């Protein structure tokens, strides 16, 4: 089906896709992604210190970015977490922080 300009997938297909991704994809972090994760975490800590954001940034925040990055890589059915996965996760976290603030 097509809604507007985007194609909509059926719920059954989506269920099977997620099941397949969970069963077959176990992405590991690339060196480039690891560097980006570090930079994202440091940037969040700096923004917290300058009171740019009201959220407390802890190692748990880093774990969240790692989990979101890994989920994004699984969604692409990739065996490696890449820079683009980290960027997508970081953008999602920044938007979530903006909504909370």
C-alpha positions in Angstrom: 0.0 0.0 0.0 1.1 3.6 -0.6 0.2 6.4 1.8 1.1 9.8 0.5 4.6 9.3 -0.9 5.7 6.5 1.4 5.2 2.8 1.0 3.5 1.1 4.0 4.5 -2.4 4.9 2.0 -4.9 6.3 2.2 -5.8 10.0 2.8 -9.5 9.3 5.8 -8.6 7.1 7.2 -6.3 9.8 6.8 -9.0 12.4 8.7 -11.5 10.3 11.4 -8.9 9.4 12.0 -8.2 13.1 12.0 -11.9 14.0 14.6 -12.5 11.3 16.7 -9.6 12.4 16.7 -10.7 16.0 17.6 -14.3 15.0 20.4 -13.5 12.5 21.9 -10.1 13.2 24.3 -9.6 16.0 26.2 -6.5 15.1 29.6 -5.5 16.6 30.9 -2.0 16.8 33.3 -0.8 14.1 36.3 1.3 15.2 34.8 4.3 13.5 31.5 3.8 15.3 33.3 3.5 18.6 35.0 6.9 18.0 31.7 8.5 17.2 30.1 7.0 20.3 32.9 8.5 22.4 32.5 11.9 20.7 28.7 11.8 21.2 29.0 11.0 24.9 31.6 13.7 25.4 29.4 16.3 23.6 26.4 15.3 25.8 28.5 15.7 28.9 29.7 19.1 27.8 26.2 20.3 27.0 25.1 19.1 30.4 27.9 21.0 32.1 27.1 24.3 30.3 23.4 23.7 31.2 22.5 23.6 27.5 20.5 20.5 28.4 18.7 19.7 31.6 19.2 15.9 31.4 21.8 14.3 33.6 24.3 12.5 31.3 25.7 9.3 32.9 27.4 6.2 31.6 23.8 4.8 31.3 23.3 7.5 28.5 26.3 6.0 26.7 24.7 2.5 27.0 21.5 3.9 25.6 23.3 5.3 22.5 25.1 1.9 22.1 21.8 0.0 22.3 20.0 2.4 19.9 23.0 2.2 17.4 22.9 -1.6 17.6 19.2 -1.6 17.0 19.6 0.6 14.0 22.3 -1.7 12.5 20.0 -4.7 13.1 17.2 -2.8 11.3 19.6 -2.6 8.3 20.4 -6.3 8.7 24.1 -5.3 9.2 26.7 -7.3 11.0 28.5 -4.1 11.9 27.5 -1.0 13.8 28.6 1.9 11.5 29.0 5.6 11.8 25.5 6.2 10.4 24.0 4.0 13.1 25.6 6.0 15.8 24.5 9.3 14.2 20.9 8.1 13.9 20.9 7.0 17.6 22.5 10.3 18.7 19.9 12.3 16.8 17.1 10.3 18.4 18.5 10.9 21.8 18.9 14.6 21.2 15.3 14.9 20.1 14.1 13.0 23.1 16.1 15.4 25.4 14.6 18.4 23.5 11.0 17.0 24.1 11.7 16.4 27.8 13.2 19.9 28.3 
